[in-house]
Amino acid sequence: MAVGSREDVRAGWWSRHWFAVSLVIILLFSASIRLFQIDGFSGEYDEGAHLMVAWLLSEGHALYTEIGSNQLPFLYQPTAWLFEIAGPSAVLARWLEVAFALVGIAAIAAIGRLLWRPSVGLLAALFLSLEIYYFEGSRIFLGSVASVAVAALALLCALYYRSTGQRRWLIVAGVIFSLGMLIKPLAIFSGLLIPWAIIARRWQEATTTNTGRWARMRLVAWPAVLVDCLVVGLAAAALPLISLILYDGGALISRMIDCRLATKAHTSRGSSYMVRTITGYVRPNIPLLLLAGLGVVAVVRRRSAGGLWVLMWLLLDIALIFVWRAHSHHLVLLDPPLALLAAFALGGLSHWLGARGLRFVQWQAVAALLCLGFWLGSLILNWPGYLSVAPHGLDRPDDRDRWEAVRLLEQVTAPTDFVVSDDLSIPFEARRRVIPQLADVSSESIGCGLLTQNMVMQLADRGGSAFIYWTNRFLDEFPVLPFWTAEAYAGREQISQEHIVYYNKQALQIANPLHVTFSGLVALEGYELDAASPSQLTLFWRKLSEQTIDYKVTLRLLNQEDQIVVQYDDWPYGGFFLPSAWPVGVLLPERLSIPLAMELPAGEYRLVLGIYDPQTLELLQAEGASEESQDMILIEVIKLGS
């Protein structure tokens, strides 16, 4: 009797706690596969930028006013708090992302349990844990998984309100949802599911009487619905208002709105881009999508209210993807509803098998086989991604190049130095800060004008002890910057074919100083002329004041009778970098090739230079020239022939 009582107690305990125990096992499994070999370079530009911004924020630099960033504040702030406690570390930031991912997995399990039954929730948690986009996104500091996970938790709270009618769940849902939006606004459309849960609750209360559908609509307490929506709205507005107080509200709004609009105008993400993005998501997720498709069919056929709610969640996320023209890593927002639909399909199949006389053990075995098939299919399709962030010893060749750049940066700079880089993961791993205003050098920042070639040169001229070209973003967008960098830094290390580290910042060395000013607008500080190849000329310009008119440069080769034998007229830098766009006060080298005719007779020739207005052809007055002429200055006497 005592033995039977103990067995009954154990059975009762398991029946009450099997869901929680199973969920803990799934979470431990999910954490273990994510934390395995989590160090190393991810190859994601965004992660390097996020790590650098969080580090600068942890050291007291002001976000938006001092630190250049186009992202919302709660993407960085939790990581910045961790950096204040334990110091900057990519692994620490990734641990936090794993924690957010586990929250999302637990939330999906609870949602499946509330909408259907515990087994469906556990299956949904397993499917979400194994989805490759969710897996990869939770191992690197991008914020997409964190935003989606927090939004799922907010929707879970809304469902708890639907079940209990307690408004405190609405308040919690609003606060948590706004937190997710302040990380990344990926789930902004799915926020409409919270009002849906409110209406569903009031509709449920009105269906206690046996009346028709339209009569029930009149019985719904619509004033209470409005009050509930107002409660959610006020709760959701709390964190954004706090953010406007803690951070510079004007700068935040300017960067978040103005830059987004400008980026949309300058960035081309057409139908072909979306096809490539969606195809890239579909290819590794065929098992999940097949099960989710079966889930959609089951929802429609069984008219499941919970299934319709999840289907609407999926449709809202798809709408956001096409409206926003989302990046590939943003497609992780599709994972929670797809995992729920796939789990519902598997649960429906189990129900179908049971209804046809199969015993519990039999259809449970079939369900286990289907899960195993999903696992094997997902593993076969996605196995390279499960080790995408490898340890130092297993890095890809380009990652080994990055570690070489990290070691070089540690040797040629001091820990207190600031550097400039178009791949911020390199200085972060070397524990070298970038200039705060250059903490976001994304294509979006360049496209919307928040980052310009002038700004990079000015800031690097003031305090950049090293300059790193890695992603070719600077090389592609700023054609003059490489020439300036090559002159401004004495040290140069070619890491790979296109990856260069410049160091030993120095004042530009001018072989032949002049300091001739032209009408107080621009100065020619000097020049360099190769004696062995006199056609190769480098001019050193400095803009003295702001101007709106662009001038042309004329170079003339005069013989001993002051006759022009060669003339070269062009815009500075071939028109790619006009004087109106130059930064004031920065020394800019320009390399020219003078077209010297080979048939010129031997003798001495004078190379002279002038600047003129292309509209009036009037030469600007030169001040500081040694020659009597006040518009053309002597560069050098060139000897041709023997």
NUKE-765755 format. One record per residue (C-alpha): residue number from 1; residue in one letter; x, y, z. Coordinates in nm, 3 decimals, decimal comma, padded with zeros to 5 digits. Example, Ala and Ser with C-alpha at 12.3 -4.5 7.8 and 13.67 -1.06 7.14 Angstrom:
<rs>
1; a; 01,230; -00,450; 00,780
2; s; 01,367; -00,106; 00,714
</rs>
This chain:
<rs>
1; m; 00,000; 00,000; 00,000
2; a; 00,279; 00,236; 00,085
3; v; 00,459; 00,149; -00,240
4; g; 00,143; 00,210; -00,440
5; s; 00,097; 00,543; -00,267
6; r; 00,450; 00,651; -00,355
7; e; 00,396; 00,550; -00,717
8; d; 00,070; 00,744; -00,725
9; v; 00,246; 01,047; -00,583
10; r; 00,520; 01,022; -00,846
11; a; 00,264; 00,982; -01,122
12; g; 00,071; 01,279; -00,991
13; w; 00,386; 01,490; -00,968
14; w; 00,486; 01,400; -01,325
15; s; 00,138; 01,472; -01,460
16; r; 00,154; 01,818; -01,301
17; h; 00,514; 01,902; -01,393
18; w; 00,597; 01,712; -01,711
19; f; 00,551; 02,024; -01,926
20; a; 00,789; 02,233; -01,713
21; v; 01,048; 01,955; -01,696
22; s; 01,033; 01,896; -02,071
23; l; 01,061; 02,270; -02,139
24; v; 01,367; 02,295; -01,914
25; i; 01,529; 02,009; -02,105
26; i; 01,460; 02,187; -02,437
27; l; 01,600; 02,513; -02,300
28; l; 01,915; 02,343; -02,172
29; f; 01,962; 02,172; -02,508
30; s; 01,904; 02,502; -02,691
31; a; 02,151; 02,685; -02,468
32; s; 02,418; 02,416; -02,507
33; i; 02,417; 02,418; -02,888
34; r; 02,425; 02,798; -02,892
35; l; 02,703; 02,845; -02,639
36; f; 02,926; 02,583; -02,804
37; q; 03,218; 02,759; -02,977
38; i; 03,057; 03,099; -02,950
39; d; 03,377; 03,303; -02,979
40; g; 03,543; 03,413; -03,302
41; f; 03,450; 03,644; -03,586
42; s; 03,095; 03,622; -03,716
43; g; 03,165; 03,800; -04,046
44; e; 02,871; 04,036; -03,981
45; y; 02,943; 04,407; -04,013
46; d; 02,640; 04,493; -03,797
47; e; 02,770; 04,296; -03,501
48; g; 03,099; 04,484; -03,498
49; a; 02,915; 04,816; -03,510
50; h; 02,679; 04,714; -03,229
51; l; 02,966; 04,595; -03,010
52; m; 03,159; 04,917; -03,063
53; v; 02,859; 05,140; -02,990
54; a; 02,779; 04,946; -02,672
55; w; 03,142; 04,980; -02,559
56; l; 03,151; 05,354; -02,623
57; l; 02,815; 05,391; -02,448
58; s; 02,945; 05,203; -02,145
59; e; 03,234; 05,451; -02,121
60; g; 03,004; 05,752; -02,100
61; h; 02,987; 05,873; -02,460
62; a; 02,646; 06,017; -02,544
63; l; 02,437; 05,814; -02,786
64; y; 02,323; 05,998; -03,103
65; t; 02,479; 06,333; -03,009
66; e; 02,833; 06,195; -02,986
67; i; 02,810; 05,834; -03,098
68; g; 02,698; 05,789; -03,457
69; s; 02,420; 05,528; -03,475
70; n; 02,096; 05,468; -03,664
71; q; 01,957; 05,206; -03,426
72; l; 01,725; 05,236; -03,127
73; p; 01,875; 05,270; -02,778
74; f; 01,775; 04,941; -02,614
75; l; 01,965; 04,748; -02,877
76; y; 02,284; 04,870; -02,706
77; q; 02,192; 04,964; -02,350
78; p; 02,163; 04,617; -02,189
79; t; 02,496; 04,516; -02,342
80; a; 02,652; 04,846; -02,232
81; w; 02,546; 04,772; -01,874
82; l; 02,714; 04,432; -01,896
83; f; 03,030; 04,595; -02,036
84; e; 03,035; 04,836; -01,741
85; i; 03,033; 04,539; -01,503
86; a; 03,259; 04,288; -01,677
87; g; 03,436; 04,482; -01,951
88; p; 03,387; 04,471; -02,329
89; s; 03,356; 04,121; -02,473
90; a; 03,187; 03,982; -02,783
91; v; 03,120; 03,657; -02,598
92; l; 02,939; 03,844; -02,320
93; a; 02,717; 04,022; -02,572
94; r; 02,639; 03,691; -02,742
95; w; 02,549; 03,531; -02,410
96; l; 02,290; 03,802; -02,366
97; e; 02,154; 03,731; -02,714
98; v; 02,131; 03,360; -02,624
99; a; 01,936; 03,454; -02,310
100; f; 01,688; 03,652; -02,521
101; a; 01,655; 03,355; -02,758
102; l; 01,573; 03,123; -02,467
103; v; 01,306; 03,366; -02,349
104; g; 01,151; 03,351; -02,695
105; i; 01,159; 02,969; -02,697
106; a; 00,991; 02,954; -02,355
107; a; 00,730; 03,211; -02,464
108; i; 00,642; 03,011; -02,776
109; a; 00,605; 02,695; -02,567
110; a; 00,366; 02,876; -02,333
111; i; 00,170; 03,024; -02,625
112; g; 00,125; 02,678; -02,780
113; r; 00,009; 02,544; -02,446
114; l; -00,245; 02,824; -02,400
115; l; -00,383; 02,807; -02,753
116; w; -00,395; 02,427; -02,786
117; r; -00,223; 02,185; -02,548
118; p; 00,117; 02,138; -02,379
119; s; 00,255; 01,892; -02,634
120; v; 00,201; 02,145; -02,914
121; g; 00,383; 02,410; -02,714
122; l; 00,682; 02,183; -02,658
123; l; 00,698; 02,089; -03,026
124; a; 00,683; 02,458; -03,123
125; a; 00,968; 02,533; -02,882
126; l; 01,177; 02,253; -03,033
127; f; 01,108; 02,368; -03,389
128; l; 01,196; 02,729; -03,304
129; s; 01,516; 02,621; -03,130
130; l; 01,634; 02,429; -03,439
131; e; 01,540; 02,687; -03,704
132; i; 01,869; 02,798; -03,861
133; y; 01,797; 03,174; -03,881
134; y; 01,690; 03,179; -03,518
135; f; 01,993; 02,970; -03,425
136; e; 02,248; 03,183; -03,609
137; g; 02,085; 03,510; -03,505
138; s; 02,099; 03,410; -03,139
139; r; 02,476; 03,345; -03,154
140; i; 02,575; 03,693; -03,273
141; f; 02,489; 04,038; -03,143
142; l; 02,244; 04,163; -03,407
143; g; 01,934; 04,229; -03,198
144; s; 01,686; 04,070; -03,439
145; v; 01,632; 03,756; -03,230
146; a; 01,612; 03,964; -02,911
147; s; 01,341; 04,186; -03,061
148; v; 01,137; 03,890; -03,187
149; a; 01,173; 03,701; -02,858
150; v; 01,060; 03,997; -02,648
151; a; 00,765; 04,057; -02,881
152; a; 00,661; 03,691; -02,841
153; l; 00,672; 03,736; -02,464
154; a; 00,445; 04,042; -02,497
155; l; 00,195; 03,844; -02,704
156; l; 00,201; 03,569; -02,441
157; c; 00,101; 03,826; -02,179
158; a; -00,184; 03,939; -02,406
159; l; -00,304; 03,579; -02,426
160; y; -00,293; 03,553; -02,048
161; y; -00,524; 03,856; -02,039
162; r; -00,754; 03,680; -02,284
163; s; -00,766; 03,379; -02,051
164; t; -00,795; 03,561; -01,717
165; g; -00,937; 03,906; -01,796
166; q; -00,686; 04,067; -01,558
167; r; -00,565; 04,402; -01,688
168; r; -00,228; 04,373; -01,523
169; w; -00,137; 04,138; -01,804
170; l; -00,220; 04,414; -02,053
171; i; 00,011; 04,654; -01,871
172; v; 00,293; 04,399; -01,875
173; a; 00,225; 04,322; -02,242
174; g; 00,245; 04,691; -02,336
175; v; 00,571; 04,751; -02,148
176; i; 00,738; 04,438; -02,285
177; f; 00,621; 04,509; -02,639
178; s; 00,765; 04,862; -02,629
179; l; 01,093; 04,713; -02,501
180; g; 01,104; 04,490; -02,807
181; m; 01,033; 04,786; -03,033
182; l; 01,316; 04,983; -02,873
183; i; 01,554; 04,698; -02,956
184; k; 01,440; 04,671; -03,318
185; p; 01,092; 04,749; -03,453
186; l; 01,060; 04,414; -03,629
187; a; 00,732; 04,308; -03,468
188; i; 00,551; 04,639; -03,497
189; f; 00,276; 04,495; -03,718
190; s; 00,223; 04,192; -03,495
191; g; 00,144; 04,434; -03,213
192; l; -00,206; 04,445; -03,364
193; l; -00,257; 04,101; -03,212
194; i; -00,279; 04,258; -02,866
195; p; -00,601; 04,451; -02,951
196; w; -00,724; 04,132; -03,116
197; a; -00,675; 03,947; -02,785
198; i; -00,867; 04,224; -02,609
199; i; -01,160; 04,198; -02,850
200; a; -01,152; 03,818; -02,827
201; r; -01,182; 03,840; -02,449
202; r; -01,479; 04,075; -02,464
203; w; -01,637; 03,865; -02,739
204; q; -01,599; 03,557; -02,521
205; e; -01,779; 03,736; -02,239
206; a; -02,063; 03,830; -02,474
207; t; -02,114; 03,471; -02,598
208; t; -02,256; 03,349; -02,269
209; t; -02,604; 03,406; -02,413
210; n; -02,745; 03,209; -02,704
211; t; -02,784; 03,492; -02,952
212; g; -02,678; 03,544; -03,312
213; r; -02,340; 03,678; -03,418
214; w; -02,457; 04,033; -03,490
215; a; -02,651; 04,040; -03,167
216; r; -02,335; 03,937; -02,982
217; m; -02,146; 04,226; -03,141
218; r; -02,397; 04,462; -02,982
219; l; -02,345; 04,286; -02,651
220; v; -01,968; 04,332; -02,661
221; a; -01,856; 04,591; -02,405
222; w; -01,691; 04,823; -02,659
223; p; -01,619; 05,097; -02,401
224; a; -01,425; 04,837; -02,203
225; v; -01,239; 04,742; -02,522
226; l; -01,138; 05,106; -02,570
227; v; -01,026; 05,132; -02,208
228; d; -00,818; 04,816; -02,242
229; c; -00,656; 04,947; -02,561
230; l; -00,583; 05,276; -02,385
231; v; -00,418; 05,087; -02,098
232; v; -00,195; 04,899; -02,342
233; g; -00,112; 05,218; -02,530
234; l; -00,011; 05,407; -02,217
235; a; 00,199; 05,115; -02,096
236; a; 00,367; 05,087; -02,435
237; a; 00,439; 05,462; -02,442
238; a; 00,624; 05,462; -02,110
239; l; 00,961; 05,331; -02,229
240; p; 00,975; 05,545; -02,547
241; l; 00,907; 05,856; -02,337
242; i; 01,181; 05,756; -02,093
243; s; 01,415; 05,705; -02,387
244; l; 01,344; 06,055; -02,516
245; i; 01,437; 06,188; -02,171
246; l; 01,750; 05,978; -02,119
247; y; 01,882; 06,034; -02,472
248; d; 01,876; 06,346; -02,683
249; g; 01,521; 06,333; -02,821
250; g; 01,588; 06,558; -03,118
251; a; 01,896; 06,366; -03,229
252; l; 01,720; 06,033; -03,178
253; i; 01,418; 06,135; -03,386
254; s; 01,637; 06,290; -03,654
255; r; 01,843; 05,976; -03,696
256; m; 01,552; 05,734; -03,669
257; i; 01,313; 05,916; -03,905
258; d; 01,515; 06,137; -04,137
259; c; 01,778; 05,873; -04,205
260; r; 01,520; 05,600; -04,261
261; l; 01,336; 05,815; -04,518
262; a; 01,660; 05,911; -04,691
263; t; 01,778; 05,550; -04,687
264; k; 01,455; 05,438; -04,850
265; a; 01,509; 05,695; -05,124
266; h; 01,875; 05,606; -05,182
267; t; 01,866; 05,228; -05,129
268; s; 01,749; 04,997; -05,405
269; r; 01,570; 04,692; -05,263
270; g; 01,342; 04,594; -05,545
271; s; 01,158; 04,276; -05,626
272; s; 01,476; 04,091; -05,724
273; y; 01,629; 04,171; -05,384
274; m; 01,322; 04,039; -05,206
275; v; 01,319; 03,723; -05,420
276; r; 01,682; 03,653; -05,327
277; t; 01,615; 03,724; -04,960
278; i; 01,308; 03,501; -04,937
279; t; 01,470; 03,226; -05,143
280; g; 01,763; 03,228; -04,904
281; y; 01,519; 03,178; -04,616
282; v; 01,312; 02,906; -04,783
283; r; 01,599; 02,683; -04,896
284; p; 01,722; 02,574; -04,549
285; n; 01,373; 02,572; -04,395
286; i; 01,190; 02,330; -04,624
287; p; 01,099; 02,082; -04,343
288; l; 00,960; 02,359; -04,122
289; l; 00,769; 02,523; -04,408
290; l; 00,612; 02,193; -04,515
291; l; 00,487; 02,127; -04,162
292; a; 00,368; 02,489; -04,128
293; g; 00,177; 02,454; -04,455
294; l; 00,001; 02,149; -04,315
295; g; -00,071; 02,356; -04,007
296; v; -00,239; 02,627; -04,214
297; v; -00,461; 02,363; -04,377
298; a; -00,549; 02,222; -04,034
299; v; -00,633; 02,570; -03,902
300; v; -00,868; 02,642; -04,192
301; r; -01,039; 02,304; -04,183
302; r; -01,085; 02,294; -03,806
303; r; -01,157; 02,669; -03,776
304; s; -00,929; 02,690; -03,477
305; a; -00,955; 03,034; -03,313
306; g; -00,601; 03,003; -03,177
307; g; -00,479; 02,888; -03,516
308; l; -00,637; 03,187; -03,687
309; w; -00,463; 03,414; -03,435
310; v; -00,125; 03,255; -03,520
311; l; -00,200; 03,269; -03,894
312; m; -00,274; 03,640; -03,863
313; w; 00,059; 03,677; -03,678
314; l; 00,236; 03,518; -03,973
315; l; 00,055; 03,734; -04,230
316; l; 00,136; 04,054; -04,039
317; d; 00,505; 03,959; -04,028
318; i; 00,507; 03,883; -04,401
319; a; 00,349; 04,223; -04,466
320; l; 00,620; 04,393; -04,260
321; i; 00,893; 04,216; -04,459
322; f; 00,761; 04,346; -04,789
323; v; 00,681; 04,696; -04,662
324; w; 01,018; 04,736; -04,491
325; r; 01,219; 04,550; -04,757
326; a; 01,385; 04,365; -04,473
327; h; 01,738; 04,228; -04,464
328; s; 01,788; 03,853; -04,456
329; h; 01,853; 03,837; -04,081
330; h; 01,523; 04,019; -04,018
331; l; 01,332; 03,720; -04,155
332; v; 01,379; 03,559; -03,815
333; l; 01,050; 03,727; -03,721
334; l; 00,871; 03,459; -03,928
335; d; 01,003; 03,180; -03,707
336; p; 00,766; 03,195; -03,405
337; p; 00,437; 03,170; -03,599
338; l; 00,584; 02,911; -03,837
339; a; 00,700; 02,699; -03,543
340; l; 00,353; 02,718; -03,386
341; l; 00,179; 02,621; -03,710
342; a; 00,420; 02,333; -03,765
343; a; 00,361; 02,208; -03,410
344; f; -00,016; 02,243; -03,458
345; a; 00,007; 02,034; -03,774
346; l; 00,198; 01,762; -03,592
347; g; -00,046; 01,774; -03,302
348; g; -00,336; 01,754; -03,547
349; l; -00,182; 01,450; -03,712
350; s; -00,151; 01,281; -03,374
351; h; -00,518; 01,362; -03,309
352; w; -00,613; 01,220; -03,650
353; l; -00,422; 00,898; -03,586
354; g; -00,577; 00,862; -03,243
355; a; -00,928; 00,911; -03,382
356; r; -00,871; 00,616; -03,613
357; g; -00,814; 00,369; -03,335
358; l; -00,439; 00,385; -03,287
359; r; -00,341; 00,356; -02,927
360; f; -00,163; 00,644; -02,752
361; v; 00,173; 00,469; -02,763
362; q; 00,142; 00,407; -03,137
363; w; 00,061; 00,761; -03,250
364; q; 00,311; 00,899; -03,000
365; a; 00,574; 00,685; -03,174
366; v; 00,461; 00,822; -03,511
367; a; 00,491; 01,177; -03,377
368; a; 00,840; 01,098; -03,249
369; l; 00,939; 00,966; -03,591
370; l; 00,809; 01,284; -03,756
371; c; 01,011; 01,494; -03,511
372; l; 01,315; 01,285; -03,589
373; g; 01,256; 01,336; -03,961
374; f; 01,230; 01,709; -03,909
375; w; 01,551; 01,704; -03,708
376; l; 01,743; 01,509; -03,971
377; g; 01,611; 01,722; -04,256
378; s; 01,695; 02,042; -04,073
379; l; 02,038; 01,913; -03,977
380; i; 02,122; 01,804; -04,334
381; l; 02,013; 02,135; -04,481
382; n; 02,164; 02,357; -04,215
383; w; 02,467; 02,183; -04,069
384; p; 02,720; 02,447; -04,192
385; g; 02,527; 02,717; -04,011
386; y; 02,538; 02,546; -03,674
387; l; 02,911; 02,624; -03,652
388; s; 02,902; 02,962; -03,828
389; v; 03,076; 03,137; -03,539
390; a; 03,384; 02,922; -03,494
391; p; 03,665; 02,943; -03,238
392; h; 03,999; 03,094; -03,330
393; g; 04,148; 02,765; -03,444
394; l; 03,863; 02,688; -03,686
395; d; 03,815; 03,027; -03,847
396; r; 03,774; 03,061; -04,220
397; p; 04,073; 03,203; -04,413
398; d; 03,929; 03,556; -04,416
399; d; 03,880; 03,530; -04,039
400; r; 04,248; 03,440; -04,001
401; d; 04,320; 03,760; -04,191
402; r; 04,107; 03,948; -03,940
403; w; 04,299; 03,803; -03,647
404; e; 04,620; 03,907; -03,818
405; a; 04,482; 04,260; -03,846
406; v; 04,385; 04,248; -03,477
407; r; 04,736; 04,148; -03,372
408; l; 04,890; 04,419; -03,592
409; l; 04,658; 04,683; -03,448
410; e; 04,754; 04,581; -03,095
411; q; 05,122; 04,626; -03,184
412; v; 05,111; 04,959; -03,368
413; t; 04,859; 05,146; -03,149
414; a; 04,814; 05,213; -02,778
415; p; 04,502; 05,114; -02,578
416; t; 04,410; 05,481; -02,543
417; d; 04,425; 05,548; -02,919
418; f; 04,123; 05,601; -03,140
419; v; 04,118; 05,441; -03,484
420; v; 03,908; 05,449; -03,802
421; s; 03,777; 05,133; -03,967
422; d; 03,504; 05,016; -04,203
423; d; 03,495; 04,682; -04,014
424; l; 03,445; 04,765; -03,648
425; s; 03,487; 04,408; -03,525
426; i; 03,863; 04,436; -03,583
427; p; 03,928; 04,733; -03,350
428; f; 03,680; 04,591; -03,098
429; e; 03,868; 04,260; -03,074
430; a; 04,194; 04,456; -03,045
431; r; 04,030; 04,666; -02,768
432; r; 04,086; 04,985; -02,964
433; r; 03,806; 05,239; -02,973
434; v; 03,693; 05,401; -03,293
435; i; 03,622; 05,772; -03,310
436; p; 03,265; 05,788; -03,163
437; q; 03,121; 05,979; -03,459
438; l; 03,244; 05,696; -03,685
439; a; 03,084; 05,415; -03,482
440; d; 02,837; 05,356; -03,765
441; v; 02,989; 05,353; -04,113
442; s; 02,708; 05,153; -04,273
443; s; 02,596; 05,207; -04,630
444; e; 02,271; 05,350; -04,493
445; s; 02,458; 05,620; -04,300
446; i; 02,655; 05,709; -04,612
447; g; 02,347; 05,701; -04,835
448; c; 02,144; 05,936; -04,616
449; g; 02,431; 06,180; -04,571
450; l; 02,503; 06,125; -04,200
451; l; 02,851; 06,009; -04,293
452; t; 03,051; 06,190; -04,560
453; q; 03,401; 06,168; -04,701
454; n; 03,481; 06,506; -04,551
455; m; 03,372; 06,394; -04,207
456; v; 03,591; 06,084; -04,221
457; m; 03,895; 06,283; -04,330
458; q; 03,844; 06,558; -04,073
459; l; 03,795; 06,317; -03,783
460; a; 04,082; 06,093; -03,892
461; d; 04,303; 06,398; -03,934
462; r; 04,234; 06,504; -03,575
463; g; 04,261; 06,174; -03,393
464; g; 04,280; 05,857; -03,599
465; s; 04,602; 05,678; -03,501
466; a; 04,528; 05,395; -03,746
467; f; 04,306; 05,348; -04,050
468; i; 04,169; 05,012; -04,166
469; y; 04,017; 04,934; -04,505
470; w; 03,842; 04,601; -04,486
471; t; 03,489; 04,579; -04,626
472; n; 03,565; 04,813; -04,920
473; r; 03,284; 05,040; -04,804
474; f; 03,520; 05,337; -04,780
475; l; 03,697; 05,241; -05,101
476; d; 03,371; 05,218; -05,295
477; e; 03,192; 05,522; -05,155
478; f; 03,479; 05,769; -05,101
479; p; 03,713; 05,779; -05,403
480; v; 03,959; 06,038; -05,264
481; l; 03,994; 05,892; -04,916
482; p; 04,249; 05,621; -05,014
483; f; 04,486; 05,884; -05,160
484; w; 04,461; 06,093; -04,844
485; t; 04,517; 05,789; -04,622
486; a; 04,823; 05,675; -04,817
487; e; 04,984; 06,014; -04,760
488; a; 04,874; 06,066; -04,399
489; y; 05,008; 05,739; -04,254
490; a; 05,369; 05,628; -04,268
491; g; 05,306; 05,260; -04,196
492; r; 05,116; 05,033; -04,432
493; e; 05,046; 04,660; -04,400
494; q; 04,869; 04,463; -04,674
495; i; 04,675; 04,192; -04,489
496; s; 04,518; 04,046; -04,803
497; q; 04,453; 04,155; -05,160
498; e; 04,202; 04,426; -05,066
499; h; 04,251; 04,459; -04,689
500; i; 04,496; 04,725; -04,571
501; v; 04,594; 04,862; -04,231
502; y; 04,755; 05,207; -04,218
503; y; 04,930; 05,321; -03,900
504; n; 05,186; 05,572; -03,766
505; k; 04,978; 05,883; -03,825
506; q; 05,195; 06,171; -03,936
507; a; 05,170; 06,519; -04,074
508; l; 05,182; 06,499; -04,452
509; q; 05,538; 06,543; -04,569
510; i; 05,566; 06,797; -04,851
511; a; 05,891; 06,782; -05,046
512; n; 05,849; 07,132; -05,191
513; p; 05,642; 07,362; -04,968
514; l; 05,484; 07,671; -05,127
515; h; 05,179; 07,801; -04,936
516; v; 05,028; 08,001; -05,218
517; t; 04,667; 08,114; -05,164
518; f; 04,417; 08,185; -05,440
519; s; 04,176; 08,470; -05,357
520; g; 04,167; 08,353; -04,994
521; l; 03,963; 08,046; -05,091
522; v; 04,213; 07,764; -05,135
523; a; 04,586; 07,724; -05,075
524; l; 04,845; 07,521; -05,262
525; e; 05,068; 07,414; -04,975
526; g; 05,330; 07,247; -05,194
527; y; 05,403; 06,979; -05,448
528; e; 05,606; 06,670; -05,527
529; l; 05,755; 06,605; -05,871
530; d; 05,933; 06,286; -05,966
531; a; 06,261; 06,388; -06,132
532; a; 06,286; 06,052; -06,308
533; s; 05,929; 06,086; -06,439
534; p; 05,839; 06,457; -06,453
535; s; 05,489; 06,380; -06,579
536; q; 05,394; 06,250; -06,229
537; l; 05,292; 06,541; -06,007
538; t; 05,135; 06,551; -05,659
539; l; 04,968; 06,873; -05,544
540; f; 04,881; 06,943; -05,179
541; w; 04,563; 07,150; -05,139
542; r; 04,402; 07,302; -04,833
543; k; 04,060; 07,465; -04,837
544; l; 04,061; 07,791; -04,641
545; s; 03,692; 07,882; -04,626
546; e; 03,351; 07,761; -04,733
547; q; 03,265; 07,823; -05,096
548; t; 02,992; 07,735; -05,340
549; i; 03,177; 07,783; -05,670
550; d; 03,398; 07,507; -05,807
551; y; 03,715; 07,603; -05,991
552; k; 03,929; 07,437; -06,252
553; v; 04,306; 07,395; -06,241
554; t; 04,526; 07,473; -06,538
555; l; 04,882; 07,342; -06,572
556; r; 05,096; 07,487; -06,848
557; l; 05,441; 07,395; -06,975
558; l; 05,618; 07,704; -07,110
559; n; 05,930; 07,713; -07,325
560; q; 06,204; 07,972; -07,293
561; e; 05,998; 08,215; -07,508
562; d; 05,703; 08,183; -07,263
563; q; 05,502; 07,998; -07,526
564; i; 05,259; 07,729; -07,409
565; v; 05,374; 07,393; -07,545
566; v; 05,158; 07,170; -07,322
567; q; 04,838; 07,264; -07,138
568; y; 04,634; 07,050; -06,902
569; d; 04,297; 07,176; -06,770
570; d; 04,069; 06,973; -06,546
571; w; 03,863; 06,977; -06,230
572; p; 04,050; 06,881; -05,912
573; y; 04,047; 06,504; -05,868
574; g; 03,900; 06,466; -06,216
575; g; 03,567; 06,605; -06,098
576; f; 03,509; 06,328; -05,843
577; f; 03,589; 06,553; -05,547
578; l; 03,515; 06,919; -05,623
579; p; 03,645; 07,205; -05,404
580; s; 03,295; 07,289; -05,278
581; a; 03,292; 06,945; -05,112
582; w; 03,638; 06,967; -04,953
583; p; 03,667; 06,980; -04,574
584; v; 03,801; 07,313; -04,451
585; g; 04,155; 07,298; -04,312
586; v; 04,243; 06,938; -04,410
587; l; 04,552; 06,885; -04,625
588; l; 04,449; 06,694; -04,938
589; p; 04,698; 06,534; -05,180
590; e; 04,607; 06,509; -05,549
591; r; 04,811; 06,296; -05,786
592; l; 04,824; 06,400; -06,152
593; s; 04,974; 06,269; -06,471
594; i; 05,079; 06,555; -06,700
595; p; 05,054; 06,462; -07,071
596; l; 05,407; 06,560; -07,178
597; a; 05,462; 06,518; -07,551
598; m; 05,765; 06,301; -07,629
599; e; 05,858; 06,504; -07,939
600; l; 05,933; 06,821; -07,743
601; p; 06,284; 06,947; -07,815
602; a; 06,544; 06,920; -07,544
603; g; 06,575; 07,214; -07,313
604; e; 06,436; 07,381; -07,005
605; y; 06,064; 07,428; -06,955
606; r; 05,871; 07,601; -06,681
607; l; 05,569; 07,427; -06,527
608; v; 05,318; 07,686; -06,404
609; l; 04,979; 07,650; -06,238
610; g; 04,668; 07,862; -06,208
611; i; 04,309; 07,835; -06,092
612; y; 04,020; 07,987; -06,285
613; d; 03,643; 08,020; -06,281
614; p; 03,507; 07,798; -06,563
615; q; 03,214; 08,034; -06,614
616; t; 03,417; 08,354; -06,670
617; l; 03,757; 08,192; -06,750
618; e; 03,906; 08,452; -06,512
619; l; 04,216; 08,340; -06,321
620; l; 04,212; 08,380; -05,944
621; q; 04,471; 08,604; -05,788
622; a; 04,763; 08,413; -05,636
623; e; 04,916; 08,548; -05,317
624; g; 05,255; 08,437; -05,192
625; a; 05,399; 08,344; -05,533
626; s; 05,760; 08,436; -05,600
627; e; 05,695; 08,525; -05,963
628; e; 05,576; 08,866; -06,076
629; s; 05,258; 08,722; -06,228
630; q; 04,972; 08,738; -05,983
631; d; 04,760; 08,464; -06,142
632; m; 05,002; 08,188; -06,249
633; i; 05,265; 08,045; -06,014
634; l; 05,586; 07,865; -06,097
635; i; 05,588; 07,500; -05,992
636; e; 05,928; 07,388; -06,120
637; v; 06,175; 07,418; -06,404
638; i; 06,183; 07,089; -06,595
639; k; 06,472; 06,975; -06,813
640; l; 06,382; 06,751; -07,104
641; g; 06,627; 06,565; -07,321
642; s; 07,003; 06,559; -07,285
</rs>
